[in-house]
Amino acid sequence: MKEIHDFTILERRQLGESYFSLVLGHGGMMQHIAPGQFVELQVEGEPKVMLRRPISIHDVDEKEGTMTLLIQIVGNGTRRLAELKEGDKLNVVYPLGHGFSLDLAAGSRAVLVGGGAGTAPLLHLSKVLKAKGVDCTIILGGRTESLIPVRDAFAAYGRLCIATDDGSLGHHGLVTQHPAFGEHYDMVYTCGPTPMMKAVARSAAERGLRCEVSLENMMACGVGACLCCVTDTDQGHRCVCKDGPVFDISTLKKWYQC
């Protein structure tokens, strides 16, 4: 069930020049949040921003009743959000969308591949998978070290691997070129820039591996009303915000072949 709440910013952390994180709570019991779901944030005090901003849910602490958002500064909306301070209020619609599949048995092997802001939903996913007894390999990539904003937190939930285009950290090359990516897995999860996700999906398809991608289509309403985020599937056009953002690549019509 979706809810709208005024959350309080309990903690704010700057993560380099381009990223920051917010820990939010509203003092009550939160709705259950599945890995891969997202929120829509109201941006106040910025006349050029009329619509809410969709942001992936990075982490969840059900005991404390808090959620963490990892946000990349890319425009007027996120720049205004970056000016918020601890104690400020933030109006949030949550939880939105369809998250990652969690039907893996204990002892299964999964690889989680993220790039840039696409690393955000993978932390909550890795935490939930570890609790289920799934053996996780997490491969995070970026053009350079500074564009991989969160790394250490993932190490608690699986084998952490890094790939950078310039070789400044970890493997020198793309995430799909990391030796760990070539191993066998029962599931491949990926979120990040579309070219990266398509490369991951193509490789998974060629190797006969099950694969889910979290699409980053432009989303305005978050509830499937405006139809600006539709993608073509084997069941016709579907709204990424409502029917996704997570899709099995087998349902996306030639998506990774484009």
VOSE-518637 format. One record per atom (N, C-alpha, C, CB): x, y, z. Coordinates in steps of 0.1 Angstrom, whole numbers, plus 5000, padded with zeros to 4 digits. Glycine has a CB too. Layout:
XYZ/...
This chain:
500849885000/500050005000/500950125000/499050005012/500650224991/501350344990/500950445001/501250404976/501850515006/501650625016/502350745013/502050575030/501850865018/502450985017/502751035032/501651095009/504051065034/504451105048/505451225047/505050985056/505451305057/506551405059/507551335067/506051535066/508651295061/509751235068/510751345073/510551135059/511451315084/512451395089/513851345085/512351405105/514751435081/516051395077/516851375090/516751505068/517151245093/517851215105/519451225104/517551075110/519851205091/521351205089/521551245074/521951075092/522451325072/522851365058/524351345056/522451515054/524751285046/526251265043/526551305029/526651115046/527551385027/528051415014/529051305010/528751555014/528851254998/529751144993/530451194980/528851014990/531451264982/532151324971/531451444966/532351224959/531751494953/531151604948/529751584942/531951664937/529451464938/528251434930/527151354937/528651364918/527451304949/526451214956/526351264970/526951074955/525151234976/524951244990/523851144994/524451394993/523751115007/522751025012/521951085023/523450895017/520651045024/519751095034/519150975041/518651185028/519250975055/518550875063/517250945068/519350825075/516050885064/514750945067/513950855077/514050955054/513250925085/512250855094/511050945097/512950805107/509950885100/508750975103/508250945117/507650955093/508950865125/508550845139/507550735141/508050965144/507050675130/506150565131/506550445124/504750605126/505750345123/506050225116/505950245101/505150105120/507050205094/507050225079/506350105072/508450245074/505950135060/505450025052/506649935048/504850085039/506349805046/507349715041/507949765028/506849565040/509249765027/509849805014/510649695008/510849935017/510349654996/511049544989/512249604982/510149474980/513349524981/514549574974/514149604959/515649464974/514549724955/514249764941/513149864940/513949644933/512349884951/511349984950/511950124952/510249954962/511150224950/511650364950/510650454957/511950404936/511050584958/510150684964/510050794954/510750734978/509050884956/508851004949/508951124959/507551014941/509951214957/510251314967/509751454962/511751324969/509051524970/508551654967/509751754969/507351694976/509951834959/511051934959/510452074961/511851934946/510652124973/510152254976/511252364975/509552254991/510852484972/511752604971/512552614959/512652594983/512152534948/512752544935/511752564924/513652414932/511552694920/510452724910/510552654897/510452874908/511752604893/511852534880/511452384881/513252544876/511152334893/510852194895/509352184899/511752124905/508552124891/507152114894/506751964898/506252154882/507551874893/507251734896/508051674907/507351644883/507651564913/508451494923/509551424916/507551394931/510551394924/511751324918/511751174923/513051404923/511851084914/511950944917/513350904922/511550854906/513450844933/514750804939/514750664944/515250904950/515750584941/515750444945/516050434960/516850364938/515450334967/515650314981/516950234983/514450244988/517950294990/519250244991/519350135002/520250354993/518750165013/518850075025/517550095034/520150095033/517249995042/516150005050/516549945064/514849925044/516150005075/516249955088/514849945094/517250045097/514249825093/512949805097/512749815113/512449665093/513849775120/513749795134/513749935139/514949725141/514550025132/514550165136/513450245128/515950225132/512850185118/511850255110/512450365102/510850315120/513550335095/514250435087/514550375073/515550485094/514650465064/515150435050/516250525046/514050435040/517150475038/518350555033/518150575018/519650495037/518350695013/518350724999/519750764995/517350834996/520250714984/521450764978/521150844965/522450634974/521550964965/521151064954/522351124947/520251174960/522251124934/523251184926/522751324922/523551104913/523551424922/523251564919/523351574904/524051664926/522151584897/522251594882/521451714877/521651464877/520651774884/519851884879/519251974890/518651834871/518252064887/517752154897/517152084908/516752244890/516351974906/515651914916/516651844927/514751804911/517551764922/518451704931/519451804937/519251594924/519751914930/520552014936/519852084948/520952124925/518552104946/517852154958/517752054969/516352194953/517551934966/517551834977/518851824984/517151694971/519951844977/521251844983/521451954993/522351854972/520652054993/520752165002/520052145015/520152294996/519252035016/518552005028/519551965039/517551885026/519051985052/519951965063/519251865073/520252095071/519951815082/519451725093/518351805100/520551675102/517251745102/516051805109/515051865100/516651915118/515451885087/514451925077/513451815074/515151975064/512251865069/511251775065/511251745050/509851825069/510851625046/510851595032/509551505029/512151515028/508751555021/507451485018/507751365008/506451575012/507351245012/507751125005/506451045001/508751045013/506450994989/505450894985/506150764984/504650934971/505750654991/506450534991/505550414995/507650535000/505850294994/506950244985/506350224971/507550104990/507050254961/506550254947/507250144939/506650394941/506550094929/507150004919/507249864923/508550054916/507649784914/507849634916/509349604917/507249554904/509749544928/511149524930/511749394924/511449524945/512949354929/513649244924/513049114930/515149244929/513149004922/512648874926/513648824937/512648774914/513048754947/513748704958/513548554960/513348784971/513248484949/512848344950/514048254949/511848314940/515248294954/516448214954/516548134966/517648294951/516948004965/517047924977/518447944984/516947774973/518447914996/519747925004/520847834996/519647875018/522047894995/523047834988/523147864973/522947684989/522147934968/522247984954/523248094953/520848044950/523748114941/524748224938/524048334930/525948164931/524248454934/523748574927/524848674925/522548634934/524848744913/525748854911/524948974909/526648824898/525349084916/524649214916/525649314909/524249264930/525249374898/526149454890/525549594890/526349404876/526249694895/525849834896/526749934891/525449864910/526250034885/527150144881/526550284885/527250144865/527450364890/527050504894/525850504904/526650584882/524850584901/523650594910/522950454910/522750704906/523150374900/522550244900/522950144910/522850184886/524050184918/524450104929/523350114941/525750144935/522550214940/521650244952/520750134956/520850364948/519950074947/519049964952/519749834955/517949944942/520949824952/521649694953/522049664968/522849684944/522149774976/522549744990/521449674997/522949884997/520249724997/519149665003/518949524998/517849755001/519149504985/518949374979/520049274984/519149384964/521249324985/522249234990/522049195005/523649294989/521549285013/521249255027/520149145028/520849385034/519049165020/517949065020/518448935015/516749125012/519248925005/519648804999/520548725009/520448824986/521448805016/522348735025/521548675037/523348835031/520448745041/519648685052/518948565047/518548795056/518748545034/518148425029/519148315026/517448455016/520448345029/521448245027/522048235013/520948115030/521748345005/522248344991/523648394991/521348434982/524548334983/525948374982/526048484971/526848254978/526348604976/526348724967/527748764963/525548834973/527848794950/529048874945/528549004940/529748794933/529149114945/528649244941/529749314933/528349334954/529449354921/530449414912/529949564909/530549344898/530749654914/530449794912/531349864903/530449874926/530849944894/531650004884/531450154882/531549934870/532450214876/532350364873/533450404864/532250444885/533350524858/534450574850/535750584858/534150704843/535650634871/536750654879/536350624894/537350794878/537250614903/537050584917/535950674923/538250584925/536050804921/535150904927/533750884923/535651044924/533450814912/532050794908/531450664912/532050794892/532150594922/531550484929/531450524943/532550354928/530250584947/530150664959/530050574972/528950744959/529550454971/529350374982/529950234979/527850354987/530950194988/531650064985/531649974998/533050084980/532150035008/532449955020/531249885026/533050035031/530049945025/528849895031/528449755025/527649985030/528849745012/528449615005/529249495010/528649634990/530449525015/531349415019/530749325030/532649465023/529749385037/529149305048/528249195043/528449395057/527849205030/526749115025/527249025014/525649205020/528549035010/528948944999/530348984995/528048944987/530848914984/532148934979/532049064970/532648814970/532849164974/532849294967/533949304957/532949404977/533549334945/534449354934/534249494928/534349244923/535349564923/535249694918/535949694904/536049794927/535349764895/535849784881/535749934878/535149704871/536849994873/536850134869/537450144855/537650224878/536850234847/537250244833/538750294832/536450344825/539150374842/540550424841/541550354850/540550574845/541050244857/541950164865/542350234878/543150134857/541650334882/541950404895/541550324907/541250534895/540750224905/540350134917/539950004911/539250204926/540449894917/539949764913/540449724899/538549754914/539549644892/539849594879/539849714869/538849484875/540849714860/540849814850/540049774838/542349844845/538849824837/537949784826/536449794830/538249644821/535649744821/534149744824/533749634834/533449724810/532549654839/532049554849/531949414843/530749594855/531549414830/531449284823/532749224820/530649304810/533849294821/535149244819/535849194832/536049344812/535149214843/535749174856/535749024856/534949234868/536848954861/536848814861/535648744868/538148764867/535248814879/534148754887/532848754879/533948844900/532648834870/531448844862/531248714853/531348964853/532348654849/532348544840/532048414847/533648524833/531848414860/531548294868/530048254866/531848304883/529748134870/528348094869/527548144881/528247934868/526248184878/525348234888/523948184886/525448384889/523148174896/521748134895/520948254891/521248074907/521448384894/520648504891/521648614889/519648534902/521348704879/522048824877/521048944879/522648824862/521449034888/520749154890/521549274886/520249174905/520949374879/521749484875/520949614875/522349464861/521649724879/521049864878/522149964876/520249894892/521950054867/522950154863/522650214850/524350094864/523650274844/523450334830/522950224821/524850394825/522050264812/521450174802/522450094794/520550244793/523550154788/524550074781/525149964789/525650164775/525449994802/526049894811/525049784813/526449954824/523749814816/522749714818/522549624806/521449774823/522549684794/522349604782/523549514780/522149704770/524749554783/525849464782/525849354791/527249544784/525349384804/525249274814/524149174809/524849334828/523049234804/521849144800/522249064788/520649234797/522949114778/523449034767/524248924771/524149124757/525248944780/526048844784/525348734792/527148894793/524348774800/523548684808/522748594798/522648754818/522148654788/521348584778/522148484771/520648684769/523348524766/524248434759/524648314767/525448514754/524748334780/525148224789/524048154795/526048284800/522848184792/521648124797/521348144811/521747974795/521748264816/521548304830/520248384832/522748374836/519548364842/518348444845/518848584849/517548384857/518248684845/518748824847/517548924848/519648864835/517649004858/516749114860/517449254860/515949094874/516749344853/517349484852/516349584858/517549514837/516949684864/516149794870/516249914860/516549834884/515149934853/515250034842/515150174848/514050014832/515750264841/515850404846/515150504836/517250454848/513950454830/513250544822/512750674829/511950474816/512550784822/512050904828/510750874835/512051014818/510550904848/509350884855/508851014861/509450774866/507551044858/507051174863/506151154875/506251244852/505051064873/504051054884/504450944894/502751024878/505050834890/505350724898/504250624901/505850774911/503050644895/501950554898/501250504885/500950624906/501950524873/501350474861/500250554854/500850344863/500150684859/499050764853/499450844841/498650864864/500750894841/501150984830/501650914817/502251074835/502050784818/502450704807/503650754800/501350704797/504550834807/505750884800/506950784802/506151014806/506750674809/507850584812/507650444806/508050574827/506750434797/506450294792/507550234784/505250304782/507650094785/508650024778/507849904772/509749974788/508449854761/507749744753/508149604759/508149754738/507149524762/507349394768/506549294760/506949394783/506749164763/505949064756/504449064760/506548924759/504149144769/502749164773/502249304769/502549144788/502949364759/502549504755/503349604763/501049524757/502949734761/503549844768/503249844782/503249974761/504249854791/504049854805/504749974811/504649724812/504250034822/504750144828/505950104837/503750224837/507150164835/508250124843/508050164858/509550194838/507350274861/507150314875/506250224882/506650454875/505250154875/504250074882/504549924880/502850104876/504749884868/505049744866/506549704868/504649704851/507349804868/508749784871/509049864883/509649844859/510249924885/511249934875/512049814872/512250044879/511849704879/512549574877/511849484867/512849504890/512549444857/511949344847/512949234845/511649424834/512349114843/513149004838/513449034823/512448864840/514749014819/515049054805/514348964795/516549034803/513848844799/513148764790/511848824786/512848624796/511348924793/510048984790/510149114782/509249024803/511449164781/511649294774/511949264759/512849374780/511149314750/511249284736/512549334730/510149344728/513549254728/514849284721/515549404728/514549314707/515249434740/515749554747/517249554747/515249554761/517849444751/519349434753/520049414739/519749334762/519249404729/519849384715/519949514708/519049284707/519349624713/519349754707/520749824709/518149844712/
